[in-house]
């Protein structure tokens, strides 16, 4: 028997709730905004391309958020766990970029649910 549409919505509830909680913080919204146009907000890095590879978490903390690196890392990890960011290791750095496909999917799910 095929699952009813309600069942599909119910199954995606925990993921949707986690995304909404990730977005319910001004710092995390700032991170997503800065990474949307990373070349505009950050200077070129020695390791990794700002768009292709992502932006160094330390740069995000120091240059845009004005918070400690551990605080920024916590925000970045929440966004990554919610599926809104991708993380990539290059040498000793962790670079972050938006996952546009998952952001689009989250937007569609939120609109459909609300």
Secondary structure in CASP SS format (residue, H / E / C, confidence):
PFRMAT SS
TARGET T0000
AUTHOR 0000-0000-0000
METHOD secondary structure of the structure
MODEL  1
X C 1.00
X C 1.00
X C 1.00
X C 1.00
X H 1.00
X H 1.00
X H 1.00
X H 1.00
X H 1.00
X H 1.00
X H 1.00
X H 1.00
X H 1.00
X H 1.00
X H 1.00
X H 1.00
X H 1.00
X H 1.00
X H 1.00
X H 1.00
X H 1.00
X H 1.00
X H 1.00
X C 1.00
X C 1.00
X H 1.00
X H 1.00
X H 1.00
X H 1.00
X H 1.00
X H 1.00
X H 1.00
X H 1.00
X H 1.00
X H 1.00
X H 1.00
X C 1.00
X H 1.00
X H 1.00
X H 1.00
X H 1.00
X C 1.00
X C 1.00
X C 1.00
X C 1.00
X C 1.00
X C 1.00
X C 1.00
X C 1.00
X C 1.00
X C 1.00
X C 1.00
X C 1.00
X C 1.00
X E 1.00
X E 1.00
X H 1.00
X H 1.00
X H 1.00
X H 1.00
X H 1.00
X H 1.00
X H 1.00
X H 1.00
X H 1.00
X C 1.00
X C 1.00
X C 1.00
X H 1.00
X H 1.00
X H 1.00
X H 1.00
X H 1.00
X H 1.00
X H 1.00
X H 1.00
X H 1.00
X H 1.00
X H 1.00
X H 1.00
X H 1.00
X C 1.00
X C 1.00
X C 1.00
X E 1.00
X E 1.00
X E 1.00
X E 1.00
X E 1.00
X E 1.00
X C 1.00
X C 1.00
X E 1.00
X E 1.00
X E 1.00
X E 1.00
X E 1.00
X E 1.00
X C 1.00
X H 1.00
X H 1.00
X H 1.00
X H 1.00
X H 1.00
X H 1.00
X H 1.00
X H 1.00
X H 1.00
X H 1.00
X H 1.00
X H 1.00
X H 1.00
X H 1.00
X C 1.00
END
